[in-house]
Amino acid sequence: MALTLRRVALLSPPTTTLATRLLRTTPLSLSTSRTTKLFSGSAMASSTRKVLVPIANGTEPMEAVITIDILRRGGADVTVASVEKQLRVDACHGMKIVADALISDCSDTVFDLISLPGGMPGAASFRDCKILESIVKKQAEDGRFYAGICAAPAVALGSWGLLKEKKATCYPSFMEQLSSAATAVESIVQQDGKAVTSRGPGTAMEFSVALVEQLFGKDKANEVSGPLVMRPNHGDEYTVLELNPMEWTFDNCPKILVPVADGTEEMEATMIIDVLRRAKAEVVVASVGEKLEIMASRKVKLVADMLLEEAAKLSYDLIVLPGGLGGAQAFADSEKLVSLLMKQNEANRPYGAICASPALVLEPHGLLKGKKATAFPAMCNKLSDQSAVENRVVVDGNLITSRGPGTSMEFSLAIVEKLFGRKKALELAKTMVFVRP
């Protein structure tokens, strides 16, 4: 059968907005309303920067995990602190994250930055946590950086009076609340003095890279952002290369397996799980190790729903592998997972992988044979067919592949589109502030 080529645009034509104009003036999406001295990369290279990221039940997992991961990539010493009575929190969309410490353990530590993820009721729990309020207020009084994304600027920082007479932004539906506590603006990322704010899950990567710039300088921010394979302009139209189009079918609700392991890239896993659950797919997160809790590549601790041993007893409409070098190697070494993937392909059911996993898991086991695929740029030389590797997302029949953390959202939305249609994918993209409304 002749190969057909279809390029699917997942966005309506771009329109000019304030956020777009701001992006065109700075590659890091950072709108600065007051002059703040940035630390140079060389000046900060020898000094560890300490960062606090609180989490709570109901925290938005993408916003928390992306911030933690990218700041750690930049060299920051990040403490993830639970404002609950226990270390493990039940974040939004069924994600379970284990903190490094309780917030009460952090009250005497001096941090260079405190960054609050959003999500509800997580942001409300931050607002009501007296220990956290005290820590962040002292941070502001001492002239050190504090930040918030999504609901957090309006619900927590604004309520504490820390955005008074400052320009700030937040999740669109909280803008009215924010306007009573700050000068509300629609920037992707807004800095005013030592306060940095942003809009939602779809701006979390730009937000986090901007925080790296504040702590370590522009050179370090560029060094960190390069390997992420980020989009050059937030909100711009993006495309999926689709070959050999086929319908991905399921009964009632699609059942999706997302394996995780020690060394899995936490941003990729979190975005895939979060987005697919937002789309109302039934997602099973399975640990390929001996424990439910895994230590991801940047030391974020995630808890799976079940062990692969148990998950393998079920059948799936789709199996999706996140990347991360250690995680991908663990997947490749798992006979049970490889067997599941083989059977999935033999039955012509969909499967996919991102980042290191197409090269380290699918290629060696013949699961890319006769198909076009992409992978993490440094891994593409391991693919036998490299003709489609420059595409951010490639769909070839029952296979979907993608490049890295910065393409994870597009990868996840492309899966949503294949399962539920373009309209649903675009609705989700707009809800997450990933595309322009």
C-alpha beads as a LAMMPS data file, in Angstrom:
LAMMPS data file: protein, C-alpha beads

437 atoms
436 bonds

1 atom types
1 bond types

-500.0 500.0 xlo xhi
-500.0 500.0 ylo yhi
-500.0 500.0 zlo zhi

Masses

1 110.0

Atoms # bond

1 1 1 0.000 0.000 0.000
2 1 1 1.329 3.455 -0.854
3 1 1 2.536 5.578 2.035
4 1 1 0.283 8.520 2.722
5 1 1 1.389 11.666 4.462
6 1 1 -0.891 13.843 6.531
7 1 1 0.209 16.839 8.519
8 1 1 -2.273 17.638 11.268
9 1 1 -2.364 21.124 12.775
10 1 1 -3.664 21.093 16.340
11 1 1 -4.170 24.839 16.559
12 1 1 -6.273 27.518 15.025
13 1 1 -4.306 30.281 13.246
14 1 1 -2.329 32.408 15.709
15 1 1 -3.573 35.780 16.812
16 1 1 -1.598 38.586 18.367
17 1 1 -2.033 38.896 22.115
18 1 1 -0.179 40.690 24.868
19 1 1 1.486 37.391 25.787
20 1 1 2.619 36.912 22.187
21 1 1 4.127 40.384 22.023
22 1 1 5.963 39.803 25.293
23 1 1 7.355 36.538 23.988
24 1 1 8.740 38.220 20.920
25 1 1 10.809 40.549 23.060
26 1 1 12.453 37.864 25.206
27 1 1 13.314 34.227 24.456
28 1 1 12.538 33.197 28.039
29 1 1 8.966 34.539 27.949
30 1 1 9.821 36.804 30.865
31 1 1 8.127 40.170 31.152
32 1 1 9.978 42.358 33.625
33 1 1 8.283 45.448 34.971
34 1 1 11.066 46.599 37.266
35 1 1 14.819 46.457 36.951
36 1 1 16.205 43.486 38.846
37 1 1 19.860 42.543 38.755
38 1 1 20.356 39.072 37.283
39 1 1 23.150 36.898 38.604
40 1 1 25.695 36.064 35.935
41 1 1 26.300 32.403 35.197
42 1 1 29.970 32.658 36.166
43 1 1 29.282 34.523 39.393
44 1 1 26.772 31.915 40.531
45 1 1 28.568 28.803 39.301
46 1 1 30.342 28.196 42.596
47 1 1 27.360 28.955 44.826
48 1 1 24.506 26.533 45.434
49 1 1 21.078 28.149 45.279
50 1 1 18.503 26.747 47.679
51 1 1 14.892 26.505 46.518
52 1 1 11.688 25.528 48.324
53 1 1 8.774 24.024 46.371
54 1 1 5.791 23.252 48.637
55 1 1 3.213 20.661 47.617
56 1 1 -0.216 19.745 48.992
57 1 1 -3.163 17.487 48.356
58 1 1 -4.691 18.957 45.200
59 1 1 -1.463 20.470 43.839
60 1 1 -1.256 20.538 40.021
61 1 1 1.388 17.847 39.409
62 1 1 2.685 19.223 36.101
63 1 1 3.394 22.622 37.636
64 1 1 5.137 21.111 40.666
65 1 1 7.195 18.489 38.833
66 1 1 8.269 20.714 35.921
67 1 1 9.476 23.414 38.334
68 1 1 11.393 20.936 40.501
69 1 1 12.943 19.119 37.534
70 1 1 14.086 22.204 35.624
71 1 1 15.477 23.975 38.684
72 1 1 17.446 20.841 39.571
73 1 1 18.734 20.684 35.990
74 1 1 19.953 24.245 36.552
75 1 1 21.917 23.155 39.624
76 1 1 19.560 24.363 42.364
77 1 1 19.263 22.476 45.641
78 1 1 15.473 21.991 45.648
79 1 1 13.560 20.914 48.747
80 1 1 10.074 19.577 48.037
81 1 1 8.042 20.183 51.209
82 1 1 4.589 18.850 52.066
83 1 1 2.185 21.201 53.840
84 1 1 0.148 18.135 54.846
85 1 1 0.760 15.966 57.929
86 1 1 2.560 13.350 55.834
87 1 1 5.201 13.393 53.107
88 1 1 3.020 11.813 50.434
89 1 1 0.458 14.061 48.807
90 1 1 -2.414 13.188 46.502
91 1 1 -1.980 15.723 43.734
92 1 1 -4.605 16.460 41.079
93 1 1 -5.550 13.814 38.492
94 1 1 -4.620 10.894 40.729
95 1 1 -0.897 11.672 40.812
96 1 1 0.926 10.760 44.018
97 1 1 4.115 12.658 44.902
98 1 1 6.375 12.079 47.926
99 1 1 7.995 15.198 49.415
100 1 1 11.537 15.426 50.767
101 1 1 10.433 17.087 54.008
102 1 1 7.490 18.525 55.919
103 1 1 7.045 22.290 55.746
104 1 1 7.678 22.492 59.502
105 1 1 11.213 21.210 58.848
106 1 1 11.915 24.175 56.561
107 1 1 11.056 27.173 58.716
108 1 1 14.659 27.881 59.766
109 1 1 16.219 27.438 56.315
110 1 1 17.154 30.416 54.160
111 1 1 16.013 29.910 50.554
112 1 1 17.074 31.879 47.485
113 1 1 13.688 31.141 45.908
114 1 1 10.311 29.824 47.043
115 1 1 8.051 28.709 44.195
116 1 1 4.391 27.728 44.668
117 1 1 2.705 25.427 42.136
118 1 1 -1.005 25.863 41.476
119 1 1 -3.917 23.467 41.444
120 1 1 -6.979 23.486 43.662
121 1 1 -7.451 22.821 46.506
122 1 1 -3.628 22.799 46.747
123 1 1 -3.279 26.582 46.468
124 1 1 -5.942 27.067 49.146
125 1 1 -4.012 24.724 51.443
126 1 1 -0.933 26.893 50.893
127 1 1 -2.952 30.007 51.777
128 1 1 -4.199 28.409 54.992
129 1 1 -0.803 27.029 56.067
130 1 1 0.509 29.483 58.672
131 1 1 4.035 28.063 58.581
132 1 1 4.283 28.507 54.811
133 1 1 2.734 31.986 55.008
134 1 1 5.341 32.995 57.577
135 1 1 8.217 31.562 55.500
136 1 1 7.115 33.294 52.282
137 1 1 6.410 36.631 53.989
138 1 1 9.903 36.602 55.497
139 1 1 11.282 35.716 52.066
140 1 1 9.646 38.846 50.636
141 1 1 10.723 41.044 53.562
142 1 1 14.327 39.883 53.124
143 1 1 14.293 40.743 49.418
144 1 1 14.630 37.208 48.097
145 1 1 12.773 35.644 45.169
146 1 1 9.281 34.195 45.552
147 1 1 7.096 32.844 42.774
148 1 1 3.727 31.289 42.000
149 1 1 1.917 29.798 39.030
150 1 1 -1.701 29.132 38.071
151 1 1 -4.014 29.592 41.090
152 1 1 -1.177 30.262 43.559
153 1 1 -0.546 33.964 42.744
154 1 1 -4.200 34.913 43.351
155 1 1 -5.130 32.411 46.058
156 1 1 -1.941 32.414 48.160
157 1 1 0.530 35.198 47.311
158 1 1 -2.196 37.771 46.668
159 1 1 -4.104 36.834 49.816
160 1 1 -0.929 37.327 51.850
161 1 1 -0.508 40.835 50.419
162 1 1 2.754 39.963 48.669
163 1 1 1.709 41.232 45.231
164 1 1 0.493 44.664 46.323
165 1 1 1.368 47.319 43.725
166 1 1 3.087 44.663 41.612
167 1 1 2.323 43.388 38.142
168 1 1 1.399 39.716 38.261
169 1 1 -0.370 37.028 36.281
170 1 1 -2.196 33.786 37.075
171 1 1 -4.608 31.193 35.681
172 1 1 -7.248 32.961 33.536
173 1 1 -10.232 32.107 35.763
174 1 1 -8.436 33.617 38.804
175 1 1 -7.562 36.925 37.113
176 1 1 -10.505 38.754 38.672
177 1 1 -9.443 37.635 42.152
178 1 1 -5.847 38.602 41.378
179 1 1 -6.881 42.080 40.237
180 1 1 -7.906 42.951 43.810
181 1 1 -4.400 42.108 45.084
182 1 1 -2.112 43.123 42.199
183 1 1 -1.993 44.754 38.778
184 1 1 -3.179 41.757 36.777
185 1 1 -1.521 41.262 33.369
186 1 1 -1.746 38.490 30.753
187 1 1 1.964 37.720 30.402
188 1 1 3.125 34.141 30.018
189 1 1 5.637 34.888 32.802
190 1 1 5.638 38.163 34.726
191 1 1 8.403 39.431 36.978
192 1 1 8.060 42.476 39.209
193 1 1 10.929 42.984 41.620
194 1 1 11.472 39.668 43.385
195 1 1 8.008 38.290 42.531
196 1 1 7.677 35.978 39.512
197 1 1 4.270 34.656 38.397
198 1 1 2.853 32.565 35.554
199 1 1 -0.416 31.192 34.160
200 1 1 -0.828 27.419 34.156
201 1 1 0.447 23.950 33.225
202 1 1 1.077 25.028 29.633
203 1 1 3.388 27.849 30.769
204 1 1 5.188 25.888 33.514
205 1 1 8.248 25.166 31.398
206 1 1 8.764 28.811 30.406
207 1 1 8.151 29.815 34.042
208 1 1 10.746 27.353 35.327
209 1 1 13.398 28.357 32.796
210 1 1 12.772 32.013 33.743
211 1 1 13.392 31.068 37.398
212 1 1 16.678 29.418 36.402
213 1 1 17.651 32.683 34.709
214 1 1 16.884 34.668 37.852
215 1 1 19.028 32.385 39.994
216 1 1 21.886 31.549 37.644
217 1 1 21.808 33.942 34.691
218 1 1 20.833 33.767 31.023
219 1 1 23.688 31.474 29.935
220 1 1 22.641 28.773 32.398
221 1 1 18.982 29.185 31.424
222 1 1 19.893 28.664 27.757
223 1 1 22.059 25.682 28.660
224 1 1 19.132 24.107 30.532
225 1 1 16.421 24.937 27.999
226 1 1 18.275 23.616 24.940
227 1 1 18.047 19.856 25.722
228 1 1 14.390 20.235 26.778
229 1 1 13.391 20.630 23.091
230 1 1 11.004 23.462 23.994
231 1 1 8.789 25.215 21.465
232 1 1 10.425 28.425 20.195
233 1 1 7.239 30.440 20.772
234 1 1 4.594 29.588 23.331
235 1 1 1.110 29.277 21.867
236 1 1 2.198 29.041 18.230
237 1 1 0.619 26.508 15.917
238 1 1 2.232 23.091 16.137
239 1 1 1.956 20.059 13.902
240 1 1 1.973 16.296 14.059
241 1 1 3.430 14.259 11.216
242 1 1 0.998 11.413 10.566
243 1 1 1.680 8.563 8.145
244 1 1 -0.502 5.552 7.346
245 1 1 -3.514 7.000 9.208
246 1 1 -5.624 4.498 11.096
247 1 1 -8.398 4.878 13.625
248 1 1 -7.456 4.103 17.229
249 1 1 -10.479 2.285 18.621
250 1 1 -11.633 1.376 22.123
251 1 1 -14.749 0.264 23.997
252 1 1 -16.386 2.896 26.239
253 1 1 -13.219 4.371 27.803
254 1 1 -9.638 3.908 26.548
255 1 1 -7.433 1.966 28.978
256 1 1 -3.828 3.184 28.868
257 1 1 -0.709 1.725 30.493
258 1 1 2.073 4.148 31.477
259 1 1 5.062 2.268 32.936
260 1 1 7.487 4.091 35.258
261 1 1 10.828 3.094 36.780
262 1 1 13.723 4.530 38.725
263 1 1 15.304 7.028 36.328
264 1 1 12.108 7.793 34.387
265 1 1 11.952 11.431 33.227
266 1 1 9.399 12.838 35.670
267 1 1 8.213 15.730 33.500
268 1 1 7.397 13.400 30.616
269 1 1 5.627 10.836 32.814
270 1 1 3.652 13.486 34.690
271 1 1 2.495 15.343 31.581
272 1 1 1.403 12.137 29.834
273 1 1 -0.531 10.864 32.877
274 1 1 -2.037 14.250 33.774
275 1 1 -3.185 15.170 30.249
276 1 1 -4.652 11.738 29.472
277 1 1 -6.548 11.701 32.765
278 1 1 -7.863 15.189 32.043
279 1 1 -9.228 13.695 28.822
280 1 1 -11.017 11.071 30.978
281 1 1 -8.948 8.107 29.795
282 1 1 -8.362 5.312 32.321
283 1 1 -4.613 5.506 32.965
284 1 1 -2.779 2.758 34.855
285 1 1 0.643 3.838 36.155
286 1 1 2.727 0.700 36.688
287 1 1 6.130 0.416 38.342
288 1 1 8.529 -1.966 36.590
289 1 1 10.552 -2.228 39.796
290 1 1 9.816 -4.053 43.031
291 1 1 8.230 -1.051 44.778
292 1 1 5.379 1.297 43.940
293 1 1 7.517 4.346 44.735
294 1 1 10.090 5.276 42.095
295 1 1 12.927 7.807 42.164
296 1 1 12.706 9.630 38.850
297 1 1 15.660 11.084 36.929
298 1 1 15.749 14.418 38.805
299 1 1 15.005 12.782 42.170
300 1 1 11.269 13.479 42.189
301 1 1 9.559 10.626 44.041
302 1 1 6.394 9.368 42.343
303 1 1 4.081 6.547 43.435
304 1 1 2.639 4.130 40.860
305 1 1 -0.866 2.659 41.015
306 1 1 0.378 -0.930 40.878
307 1 1 3.373 -3.086 40.012
308 1 1 3.843 -4.142 36.383
309 1 1 3.409 -7.760 37.511
310 1 1 -0.218 -6.958 38.348
311 1 1 -0.780 -4.507 35.493
312 1 1 0.390 -7.061 32.928
313 1 1 -2.704 -9.189 33.648
314 1 1 -4.868 -6.567 31.947
315 1 1 -5.166 -5.587 28.294
316 1 1 -4.704 -2.032 27.059
317 1 1 -5.882 0.140 24.195
318 1 1 -2.558 1.992 24.343
319 1 1 0.843 1.569 26.028
320 1 1 2.942 4.747 26.377
321 1 1 6.563 4.866 27.559
322 1 1 8.017 8.056 29.057
323 1 1 11.747 8.638 28.589
324 1 1 14.669 9.215 30.917
325 1 1 17.896 7.262 30.410
326 1 1 17.659 5.052 33.505
327 1 1 13.936 4.485 33.085
328 1 1 14.235 3.564 29.405
329 1 1 16.980 1.062 30.207
330 1 1 14.806 -0.479 32.928
331 1 1 11.970 -0.786 30.393
332 1 1 14.282 -2.447 27.852
333 1 1 15.457 -4.927 30.510
334 1 1 11.900 -5.847 31.567
335 1 1 10.912 -9.034 29.742
336 1 1 7.335 -8.596 30.895
337 1 1 7.030 -5.052 29.502
338 1 1 8.739 -5.944 26.226
339 1 1 6.365 -8.914 25.879
340 1 1 3.372 -6.625 26.424
341 1 1 4.660 -4.245 23.753
342 1 1 5.260 -7.099 21.300
343 1 1 1.717 -8.403 21.795
344 1 1 0.336 -4.872 21.463
345 1 1 2.028 -4.470 18.091
346 1 1 1.054 -7.953 16.884
347 1 1 -2.591 -7.114 17.629
348 1 1 -2.144 -3.799 15.744
349 1 1 -3.084 -1.896 18.894
350 1 1 -1.471 1.510 19.548
351 1 1 1.772 1.983 21.464
352 1 1 4.125 4.920 21.853
353 1 1 7.293 6.283 23.392
354 1 1 9.101 9.571 23.931
355 1 1 12.667 10.799 24.432
356 1 1 15.139 7.928 25.047
357 1 1 12.523 5.163 24.912
358 1 1 12.015 4.939 21.109
359 1 1 15.782 4.414 20.694
360 1 1 16.520 2.269 23.764
361 1 1 13.317 0.201 24.024
362 1 1 11.400 0.100 20.740
363 1 1 14.271 0.020 18.222
364 1 1 16.294 -2.857 19.772
365 1 1 13.187 -5.045 19.998
366 1 1 12.097 -4.501 16.397
367 1 1 9.122 -2.346 17.380
368 1 1 10.069 0.407 14.920
369 1 1 10.547 -1.958 11.966
370 1 1 9.011 -0.486 8.827
371 1 1 7.864 2.626 10.703
372 1 1 8.865 6.269 10.870
373 1 1 9.721 7.589 14.327
374 1 1 11.515 10.281 16.281
375 1 1 13.366 10.365 19.605
376 1 1 15.521 12.550 21.843
377 1 1 17.916 14.393 19.474
378 1 1 21.090 12.790 20.911
379 1 1 19.498 9.323 20.551
380 1 1 18.262 9.610 16.956
381 1 1 21.438 8.033 15.562
382 1 1 20.261 4.760 17.134
383 1 1 17.153 4.685 14.914
384 1 1 17.503 2.614 11.737
385 1 1 15.186 4.995 9.835
386 1 1 16.051 8.611 10.649
387 1 1 14.029 10.258 7.881
388 1 1 11.343 11.686 10.209
389 1 1 13.379 12.489 13.329
390 1 1 13.171 16.288 13.000
391 1 1 9.409 16.212 13.637
392 1 1 8.285 16.933 17.202
393 1 1 5.582 14.222 17.148
394 1 1 5.325 11.379 14.615
395 1 1 2.322 9.067 14.233
396 1 1 2.763 6.055 11.935
397 1 1 -0.298 3.832 12.025
398 1 1 -0.477 2.375 15.531
399 1 1 2.810 3.980 16.665
400 1 1 3.371 7.447 18.161
401 1 1 6.796 8.845 19.119
402 1 1 8.177 12.176 20.288
403 1 1 11.395 13.954 21.280
404 1 1 11.671 15.083 24.899
405 1 1 10.255 17.005 27.872
406 1 1 9.506 20.072 25.759
407 1 1 7.421 18.028 23.304
408 1 1 5.557 16.020 25.982
409 1 1 2.494 18.243 25.932
410 1 1 2.184 18.020 22.139
411 1 1 2.764 14.241 22.357
412 1 1 0.008 13.876 24.961
413 1 1 -2.406 16.109 23.040
414 1 1 -1.743 14.143 19.847
415 1 1 -2.751 10.978 21.734
416 1 1 -5.911 12.741 22.937
417 1 1 -6.655 13.737 19.349
418 1 1 -6.224 10.168 18.080
419 1 1 -8.541 8.826 20.794
420 1 1 -11.113 11.594 21.215
421 1 1 -10.752 13.934 18.243
422 1 1 -9.194 17.293 17.526
423 1 1 -11.904 19.324 19.254
424 1 1 -11.239 17.619 22.598
425 1 1 -7.470 18.047 22.206
426 1 1 -7.830 21.764 21.514
427 1 1 -10.217 22.253 24.441
428 1 1 -7.648 20.671 26.763
429 1 1 -4.770 22.660 25.249
430 1 1 -6.635 25.915 25.886
431 1 1 -7.659 24.883 29.409
432 1 1 -3.998 24.247 30.236
433 1 1 -2.952 27.633 28.748
434 1 1 -0.828 25.748 26.231
435 1 1 -2.438 27.385 23.181
436 1 1 -4.070 30.746 22.726
437 1 1 -7.837 30.831 23.333

Bonds

1 1 1 2
2 1 2 3
3 1 3 4
4 1 4 5
5 1 5 6
6 1 6 7
7 1 7 8
8 1 8 9
9 1 9 10
10 1 10 11
11 1 11 12
12 1 12 13
13 1 13 14
14 1 14 15
15 1 15 16
16 1 16 17
17 1 17 18
18 1 18 19
19 1 19 20
20 1 20 21
21 1 21 22
22 1 22 23
23 1 23 24
24 1 24 25
25 1 25 26
26 1 26 27
27 1 27 28
28 1 28 29
29 1 29 30
30 1 30 31
31 1 31 32
32 1 32 33
33 1 33 34
34 1 34 35
35 1 35 36
36 1 36 37
37 1 37 38
38 1 38 39
39 1 39 40
40 1 40 41
41 1 41 42
42 1 42 43
43 1 43 44
44 1 44 45
45 1 45 46
46 1 46 47
47 1 47 48
48 1 48 49
49 1 49 50
50 1 50 51
51 1 51 52
52 1 52 53
53 1 53 54
54 1 54 55
55 1 55 56
56 1 56 57
57 1 57 58
58 1 58 59
59 1 59 60
60 1 60 61
61 1 61 62
62 1 62 63
63 1 63 64
64 1 64 65
65 1 65 66
66 1 66 67
67 1 67 68
68 1 68 69
69 1 69 70
70 1 70 71
71 1 71 72
72 1 72 73
73 1 73 74
74 1 74 75
75 1 75 76
76 1 76 77
77 1 77 78
78 1 78 79
79 1 79 80
80 1 80 81
81 1 81 82
82 1 82 83
83 1 83 84
84 1 84 85
85 1 85 86
86 1 86 87
87 1 87 88
88 1 88 89
89 1 89 90
90 1 90 91
91 1 91 92
92 1 92 93
93 1 93 94
94 1 94 95
95 1 95 96
96 1 96 97
97 1 97 98
98 1 98 99
99 1 99 100
100 1 100 101
101 1 101 102
102 1 102 103
103 1 103 104
104 1 104 105
105 1 105 106
106 1 106 107
107 1 107 108
108 1 108 109
109 1 109 110
110 1 110 111
111 1 111 112
112 1 112 113
113 1 113 114
114 1 114 115
115 1 115 116
116 1 116 117
117 1 117 118
118 1 118 119
119 1 119 120
120 1 120 121
121 1 121 122
122 1 122 123
123 1 123 124
124 1 124 125
125 1 125 126
126 1 126 127
127 1 127 128
128 1 128 129
129 1 129 130
130 1 130 131
131 1 131 132
132 1 132 133
133 1 133 134
134 1 134 135
135 1 135 136
136 1 136 137
137 1 137 138
138 1 138 139
139 1 139 140
140 1 140 141
141 1 141 142
142 1 142 143
143 1 143 144
144 1 144 145
145 1 145 146
146 1 146 147
147 1 147 148
148 1 148 149
149 1 149 150
150 1 150 151
151 1 151 152
152 1 152 153
153 1 153 154
154 1 154 155
155 1 155 156
156 1 156 157
157 1 157 158
158 1 158 159
159 1 159 160
160 1 160 161
161 1 161 162
162 1 162 163
163 1 163 164
164 1 164 165
165 1 165 166
166 1 166 167
167 1 167 168
168 1 168 169
169 1 169 170
170 1 170 171
171 1 171 172
172 1 172 173
173 1 173 174
174 1 174 175
175 1 175 176
176 1 176 177
177 1 177 178
178 1 178 179
179 1 179 180
180 1 180 181
181 1 181 182
182 1 182 183
183 1 183 184
184 1 184 185
185 1 185 186
186 1 186 187
187 1 187 188
188 1 188 189
189 1 189 190
190 1 190 191
191 1 191 192
192 1 192 193
193 1 193 194
194 1 194 195
195 1 195 196
196 1 196 197
197 1 197 198
198 1 198 199
199 1 199 200
200 1 200 201
201 1 201 202
202 1 202 203
203 1 203 204
204 1 204 205
205 1 205 206
206 1 206 207
207 1 207 208
208 1 208 209
209 1 209 210
210 1 210 211
211 1 211 212
212 1 212 213
213 1 213 214
214 1 214 215
215 1 215 216
216 1 216 217
217 1 217 218
218 1 218 219
219 1 219 220
220 1 220 221
221 1 221 222
222 1 222 223
223 1 223 224
224 1 224 225
225 1 225 226
226 1 226 227
227 1 227 228
228 1 228 229
229 1 229 230
230 1 230 231
231 1 231 232
232 1 232 233
233 1 233 234
234 1 234 235
235 1 235 236
236 1 236 237
237 1 237 238
238 1 238 239
239 1 239 240
240 1 240 241
241 1 241 242
242 1 242 243
243 1 243 244
244 1 244 245
245 1 245 246
246 1 246 247
247 1 247 248
248 1 248 249
249 1 249 250
250 1 250 251
251 1 251 252
252 1 252 253
253 1 253 254
254 1 254 255
255 1 255 256
256 1 256 257
257 1 257 258
258 1 258 259
259 1 259 260
260 1 260 261
261 1 261 262
262 1 262 263
263 1 263 264
264 1 264 265
265 1 265 266
266 1 266 267
267 1 267 268
268 1 268 269
269 1 269 270
270 1 270 271
271 1 271 272
272 1 272 273
273 1 273 274
274 1 274 275
275 1 275 276
276 1 276 277
277 1 277 278
278 1 278 279
279 1 279 280
280 1 280 281
281 1 281 282
282 1 282 283
283 1 283 284
284 1 284 285
285 1 285 286
286 1 286 287
287 1 287 288
288 1 288 289
289 1 289 290
290 1 290 291
291 1 291 292
292 1 292 293
293 1 293 294
294 1 294 295
295 1 295 296
296 1 296 297
297 1 297 298
298 1 298 299
299 1 299 300
300 1 300 301
301 1 301 302
302 1 302 303
303 1 303 304
304 1 304 305
305 1 305 306
306 1 306 307
307 1 307 308
308 1 308 309
309 1 309 310
310 1 310 311
311 1 311 312
312 1 312 313
313 1 313 314
314 1 314 315
315 1 315 316
316 1 316 317
317 1 317 318
318 1 318 319
319 1 319 320
320 1 320 321
321 1 321 322
322 1 322 323
323 1 323 324
324 1 324 325
325 1 325 326
326 1 326 327
327 1 327 328
328 1 328 329
329 1 329 330
330 1 330 331
331 1 331 332
332 1 332 333
333 1 333 334
334 1 334 335
335 1 335 336
336 1 336 337
337 1 337 338
338 1 338 339
339 1 339 340
340 1 340 341
341 1 341 342
342 1 342 343
343 1 343 344
344 1 344 345
345 1 345 346
346 1 346 347
347 1 347 348
348 1 348 349
349 1 349 350
350 1 350 351
351 1 351 352
352 1 352 353
353 1 353 354
354 1 354 355
355 1 355 356
356 1 356 357
357 1 357 358
358 1 358 359
359 1 359 360
360 1 360 361
361 1 361 362
362 1 362 363
363 1 363 364
364 1 364 365
365 1 365 366
366 1 366 367
367 1 367 368
368 1 368 369
369 1 369 370
370 1 370 371
371 1 371 372
372 1 372 373
373 1 373 374
374 1 374 375
375 1 375 376
376 1 376 377
377 1 377 378
378 1 378 379
379 1 379 380
380 1 380 381
381 1 381 382
382 1 382 383
383 1 383 384
384 1 384 385
385 1 385 386
386 1 386 387
387 1 387 388
388 1 388 389
389 1 389 390
390 1 390 391
391 1 391 392
392 1 392 393
393 1 393 394
394 1 394 395
395 1 395 396
396 1 396 397
397 1 397 398
398 1 398 399
399 1 399 400
400 1 400 401
401 1 401 402
402 1 402 403
403 1 403 404
404 1 404 405
405 1 405 406
406 1 406 407
407 1 407 408
408 1 408 409
409 1 409 410
410 1 410 411
411 1 411 412
412 1 412 413
413 1 413 414
414 1 414 415
415 1 415 416
416 1 416 417
417 1 417 418
418 1 418 419
419 1 419 420
420 1 420 421
421 1 421 422
422 1 422 423
423 1 423 424
424 1 424 425
425 1 425 426
426 1 426 427
427 1 427 428
428 1 428 429
429 1 429 430
430 1 430 431
431 1 431 432
432 1 432 433
433 1 433 434
434 1 434 435
435 1 435 436
436 1 436 437
